[in-house]
Amino acid sequence: MLRRLRDARGVSRERLAFNAGVSASYISHLEKGDRGHPTREVVDALLRYLDRITPLSAVERRHLLDLAGLGVSEFPTVEQLRAEITADMRRALDLHEPNLAAYVDTRWNVLACNESYARAFPGLDRDINILRWFLGNEAAREVMVEWEEEVRLTVHWLRGLIASSGDTTWSVEFLAELGRFGLFREMWDEGIAAYGRPRATMRLREQGSGRRFDIAVQLFSVFNAAYPSQIQIFLGIPSWHEGGETNRP
């Protein structure tokens, strides 16, 4: 892969090595696969130089990182991920109506959503993050029937995410923000990590009318070459309560 990228740009091993701060023999070993685990700094230097000559595609960049055993080491920002949501992807959200549909990242930041999702979780599209909404928006208490249980589950999930991600840059600031809420500190101190929902059902009430409904939650990964495994689509299939029974609308 490295040899192909280098040849496509007409760059010699010596020139690439000089600009990446390594030896030509090291580049030769990389191209032959003799160096299985180059450092992140070396690979980043190679990518920067190759990209400066001719921009690398997202697929090429990801492939080179994967071959080096590095992959994506940092969480992209919400703005970076939102830039990956195409017009066709947004139209797909509307096609899911009247079901709730949204693109979220692995930290549960809302990247885009349809009207049904925005109505079910009022203000979440502005608060962006689910925990920020749970703890700081009174509308969350109004519409979430099992508000405290959902908060606890999400706090435990956050602990698991931080432990598994290896990227603490984003989490330090986020934990400091959430730490101003006493309930968050209390639940965080429970020391429990979660890696998914124990059940697929989420219980809500409609804002204003108070009408109860449940949603069957489904979450699927969305392919993205630039930020693999970072974008998911949330689907919520509603069932409305009428006279004590739950029926599909």
Secondary structure, DSSP 8 states (H G I E B T S, - for coil): -HHHHHHHTT--HHHHHHHHTS-HHHHHHHHHT--S---HHHHHHHHHHHHHHS---HHHHHHHHHHTT----S---HHHHHTT--HHHHHHHHHTTTSEEEEEETT-BEEEE-HHHHHHSTTHHHH-BHHHHHHH-HHHHHHBTTHHHHHHHHHHHHHHHHHHH---HHHHHHHHHHTTSHHHHHHHTT-----S-SSSEEEEE-TTT--EEEEEEEEEEE--SSSTT-EEEEEEEEEEEETTEEE--
